[in-house]
Amino acid sequence: MDQTEPDVHATVASVADDIAEMEIRGAATIADAAAGALDEQAAESDAGDPEAFRAEMRAAARHLRETRPTAVSLPNALRYVLRGMVGDGVADLRQSVETTAAEFRRELDQAQDNLGRIGANRLRDGDTVMTHCHSTDALSCVEAALDQGKEIRAIVKETRPRKQGHITARQLREWDVPVTLVVDNAARRYLDDADHVLVGADSIAADGSVVNKIGTSGLAVNARERGVPVMVAAQTLKLHPDTMTGHTVEIEMRDEREVLSADEESEIDGDAAGGLTVENPAFDVTPPRYVDAIVTERGQFPPESIVTLMRELFGDQQGGEPWEE
Ligand code: RUB
């Protein structure tokens, strides 16, 4: 086995950095960027033979894979493109990557549009949604409802520590949706004014658990107690195949500086060196009993039955990952 890791193209390295730094973020957007980066790697490769080309593509996929562990859309995108890489010569292989990456990105957009139309059916004229974080799948439901002529209002949770709620608020305001922005701690108080909690997902497990931005599970438990239905908008790209065989979803732990700046940390800690521990989990797991519906481009599902869709889509896919040698 060749021990030297092939170089990845500068675009792949830069997309990987942007994903790790959350310049590119959100599960669907990450998947789209990863497919685009593989396409770029193929286009720019100067590999002299098919085996070298394949090795480069696998290395690029591994590099992208290592950026963030929780959103399954990333490995699902990499698998899709690498499994579509076929052909005898470098030119054929390159062409197949280009075609497959473009197809993947087209299908992703299409799935989001279809999902949006299905999700919009759950929203009635005059409804208020409460959102958490920024999810393009969730927003597509609101957009489709607006297209249907419904009036929708939003209560948008800020979503500490990275405040992705501000992105959601900005998007909704561009669509002229009346928005009330609240800090995360105020969510329970405002649940009485909400008709739906509407969130996205980074991964959906085979038992219907929803992995999404930290704070989603607490919101869902509060919503259940208040009688507000929880709707998860997640195209099938978010279904996690490994969970069918008992694997759990890794929750990303991010840098403590996202929570406390160095100054804040030393203010709290005083002179006591190293006394403070800061934890910064990026995601949490909402058990299926707190979720009313998972809306996909293939229809809406009660969380407990999502496994039937997973069996249909993944079958009993076995074997190694396409980026492994
Ligand atoms: C984003 C997040 C989003 C999902 C779904 O977390 O939790 O709800 O990724 O987004 P982060 P989408 O900001 O840490 O990436 O529906 O756009 O795929």
Boltz pocket constraint, residues with backbone or C-beta under 6 A from the ligand:
constraints:
  - pocket:
      binder: B
      contacts: [[A, 24], [A, 25], [A, 26], [A, 27], [A, 28], [A, 29], [A, 71], [A, 132], [A, 133], [A, 134], [A, 135], [A, 136], [A, 137], [A, 138], [A, 164], [A, 199], [A, 200], [A, 201], [A, 202], [A, 212], [A, 213], [A, 233], [A, 282]]
      max_distance: 6.0
